[in-house]
């Protein structure tokens, strides 16, 4: 769990601690550096920190996103306490102008915010952004734990793979430490001083560069809220009833899911997270058996359909039971993709692509964190005996 310290500017010696575990923030109204009052936030609010050059622009871009509660301009990455704009802009403290984005994870995902970020910076320019030059204006993504780092890395790799840029992506991924809110006159500058802000933004060349680079792909589709599935009674949740002609699967309550899963499994299945490639449980698993939904137990994939794709995630050319798979269009990344979810557990599993082997030509790219592996010798014991014939 990462602790983000925000110091009080009005009460000497008072330290307000914001808890950041997998990006989650629990806080109340606090007085922070430079006399800026941090807004009161509901429990369960998530946070992410981005540096994209001038924080007036970065704050403005994120506050337009549905599901973002508040974006606060500030400074991070330096060693000086209570940095001021004059110090930071002169490059005297080692800080970077950045924005902390508070958002509702039931309305928008961290992955979506990463896509917003890429569409508002020049990720190949490590010397600053547009007219603002110097290391204090360089682009960076700050992470509070390994899961956020893995998602940011995967997102950056996906952008590089598109070939959109003819130069290397130089955006840094940095551990988040103390975040100092900027002076009050910098907060919501775009809305409080619209004429001056528009004049500055147009003159910076930011929007002209973004429109030229992204074209019709610049505008993202609005974020989609998680799909809701009616749940069964707690004692039946996630159970398989072998006496019925058709097995019964369902989604447990959120509290039960949290108790059952690791933080990574919860983030992947419930908030469309992405685990790190080549560093997950099943990407190179060669044992015979089936893969079931970690939440509901639905049988999803079989080792008989698994193949080595070279991506670092478990890959299958077809599902074991297509009736338990739901596919939906996903516009969260750079280009439209097809998301794969479990039908009854409503777990985010991964995505399906049309670059797989014969006979289907499909590649189901699935997160290990969304799966539980049942080896052949335990199929009967765990209620999946009907699949044993696949391995005879």
ABEGO torsion letter per residue (X at the ends): XBBBBBBBAABBGBBBBBBBBGGBBBBBBBBBBGGBBBBBBBBGBBBBBBBAEBAAAAAAAAAABBGBABBBBBBBGBABBGBBAAAAAAGAAGBBBBBBBBBBAAABBAAAAAAAAAAABBAABAAEBEABBEAAABBBBBBABAAAAAAAAAAAAAAAAAGABABBBABBBBBBBBBBBBBAAABGAAAABAAAAAAAAAAAGAAAAAAAAAEAAABBBBBBBBBBBBBBBAAABGBBBAABABBBBBBBBAAAAAAABBAAAAAAAAAGBBBBBGBBAAAABABBEBBBBAAAGBBABBAAABBBAGAGBBBBABBABAAABBBBBBAABABBBBBBBBAAAGBBAEBBBAABBOAAGBBBBBBAAABBBBBAAAAAAAGAAAAAAAAX
